[in-house]
Amino acid sequence: MTNESNTSQSHGRALLWSILVISAVANATTSALGLSVYISIGFGLLTLISGIALVGHHRRERAGSRN
């Protein structure tokens, strides 16, 4: 891999982590405040999707380092 692709992957991973943390905090906040359950579900799904994307990224990265 080139340095440019490593940098873009690093930015993507940082973005995914940011989305994960922000959406998890927003999900907990909306649940604690008793706001609409649909808003909480939306943040929960966003948290789940970003977590799955991070796991997929990690697995691809590990598979690439074995070759």
N, C-alpha and C positions, 0 to 999 in steps of 0.2 A: 504494500500500500504506500501511497505517497503521503507526504506531510499534509498536503491539502485535503485529502480524503480523511485522514486522521483528525484534522481540525474540524471538518464538517461533522464527523461522527461525534466528536466531543461536544460540539454545540448542540447537536440533536439530543444527545444523552442528557445534557444539562437542562435543555428545554423540557424533556420528558420528566425529569426529576422535579423541576419547578412546578409543572402542571400537577404532578402527583401530590406534592405537599400542599399546594394551594387548594386543590379540589378536596383533599381530605379534611383540611381545616374548615373549608366552607361547608362541607357535608356535616361535620360535627356541629358547627355553629347553627346551621339551619335546623338541625334536629333538636339541639338544646333550646333554641328559641321558640320551637313549636311552629315554625313557618310551614308553608304548604309542603305536603309530603312529596309532591311532584318536583319541587325544587331540590329537595334532599335526594330524591332518586336520581335526578339529573347529575348532581355532583358525585353521587356514588358511582354511577356508570362511568363518568369521566375518570374517576380515580381507578376503577377497575381496568378500563381500557389503557390508561397510561402505564399501569403496572404490568399488564400483559405485554405491551410494547417494549417495556424495559427488559422483561424476561426474554422476549424474542431477540432483542438486540444482543443481549448477553450470550445467548445460545449461538447466534450466528458468529459472533466475535470469537467464541471459543472454538467453534468448528473450523473457522478460518485459520486459527493459530496452530491447529493440529496438522494442517496440510503442508 
